[in-house]
Amino acid sequence: MLCDLGAVYYFLGIEVQSTGMGLMLFQHKYILDILTRASMTSCKLVDTQVSLLKVTILPDNPFSDPTWFCQIMGAFQYLTFTHTDICFAINRVSQFIHAPIVSHWVVVMRII
């Protein structure tokens, strides 16, 4: 049985705002949650250019908490629903999720 639950305002971490032209989707609260989890709420915005060159893997130390890396990357994947501008960068870093190193975490912090 289906029921009309009325207007939607918040669904699966996506804020929905109705306008005259349709629906607008936002993830402000979700972004703040990611920043809080990463202890980066006081950080400043920085423009980041993405290189299209081939990524070379240099010797580096393994990242100390691969589970944390996977959790943040999973949160980023969900964030790309409304922020398509970061899809390429998220995809590139996600390619190393199976064995993250310290320099990969530096890139993740830059994306945050």
C-alpha positions as CSV (number, residue, x, y, z in Angstrom):
1,M,0.0,0.0,0.0
2,L,1.4,3.4,-1.0
3,C,0.6,6.6,1.0
4,D,1.3,10.2,0.1
5,L,3.5,11.5,2.9
6,G,3.4,15.1,1.7
7,A,6.3,17.3,0.6
8,V,9.8,16.0,1.0
9,Y,12.3,18.2,2.8
10,Y,15.1,15.8,3.7
11,F,15.8,12.4,2.3
12,L,18.9,10.2,2.6
13,G,21.1,13.1,3.5
14,I,19.8,15.3,0.7
15,E,17.9,18.5,1.5
16,V,15.1,19.2,-1.0
17,Q,13.8,22.7,-1.6
18,S,10.8,23.3,-3.8
19,T,11.0,26.3,-6.1
20,G,8.9,27.7,-8.9
21,M,11.1,25.9,-11.4
22,G,11.2,22.5,-9.7
23,L,13.2,20.9,-6.9
24,M,16.6,22.0,-5.7
25,L,18.9,19.4,-4.1
26,F,21.4,20.4,-1.4
27,Q,23.8,18.5,0.9
28,H,24.9,21.3,3.3
29,K,24.2,19.2,6.4
30,Y,25.9,16.2,5.0
31,I,29.0,18.2,4.1
32,L,29.2,19.7,7.6
33,D,28.9,16.1,9.0
34,I,31.9,15.0,6.9
35,L,33.9,18.1,8.0
36,T,33.0,17.4,11.6
37,R,34.0,13.7,11.3
38,A,37.3,14.7,9.8
39,S,37.9,17.5,12.4
40,M,38.2,20.1,9.6
41,T,35.3,22.5,10.4
42,S,37.7,25.4,11.0
43,C,39.6,24.9,7.7
44,K,39.6,27.5,4.9
45,L,38.6,27.0,1.3
46,V,41.4,26.5,-1.2
47,D,41.2,26.3,-5.0
48,T,42.6,23.0,-6.2
49,Q,43.6,22.3,-9.7
50,V,43.4,18.6,-10.9
51,S,46.2,17.3,-13.0
52,L,45.1,15.2,-16.0
53,L,48.6,13.6,-16.1
54,K,49.1,10.0,-15.4
55,V,49.5,9.3,-11.7
56,T,52.8,7.7,-10.7
57,I,53.0,5.7,-7.5
58,L,56.1,6.7,-5.5
59,P,57.3,4.8,-2.5
60,D,55.4,6.0,0.5
61,N,54.2,4.7,3.9
62,P,50.9,2.9,4.2
63,F,48.1,5.0,5.6
64,S,47.7,4.2,9.3
65,D,43.9,3.7,9.3
66,P,42.6,2.2,5.9
67,T,39.1,1.8,7.4
68,W,38.9,5.5,8.1
69,F,40.1,6.2,4.5
70,C,37.4,3.9,3.1
71,Q,34.7,5.6,5.2
72,I,35.6,9.0,4.1
73,M,35.8,7.9,0.4
74,G,32.4,6.3,0.7
75,A,31.0,9.5,2.1
76,F,32.5,11.4,-0.8
77,Q,31.0,9.0,-3.3
78,Y,27.5,9.8,-1.9
79,L,28.4,13.5,-2.0
80,T,28.9,13.5,-5.8
81,F,25.1,13.2,-6.3
82,T,24.8,17.0,-5.9
83,H,28.5,18.0,-6.4
84,T,29.4,16.7,-9.8
85,D,32.4,19.1,-9.9
86,I,34.4,16.8,-7.6
87,C,33.5,13.5,-9.4
88,F,36.8,13.3,-11.2
89,A,39.0,13.9,-8.2
90,I,37.0,11.5,-6.0
91,N,37.2,8.8,-8.7
92,R,41.0,9.2,-9.0
93,V,41.6,8.8,-5.3
94,S,39.0,5.9,-5.0
95,Q,41.2,3.9,-7.4
96,F,43.7,3.5,-4.5
97,I,41.2,2.5,-1.8
98,H,42.5,-1.0,-1.6
99,A,45.9,0.0,-0.3
100,P,46.0,3.8,0.6
101,I,49.2,5.5,1.4
102,V,49.9,8.7,3.2
103,S,50.1,10.8,0.0
104,H,46.6,9.5,-0.9
105,W,45.3,10.8,2.4
106,V,46.9,14.2,1.7
107,V,44.9,14.4,-1.5
108,V,41.7,13.5,0.4
109,M,42.4,16.2,2.9
110,R,42.9,18.6,0.0
111,I,39.5,17.6,-1.5
112,I,37.8,18.1,1.9
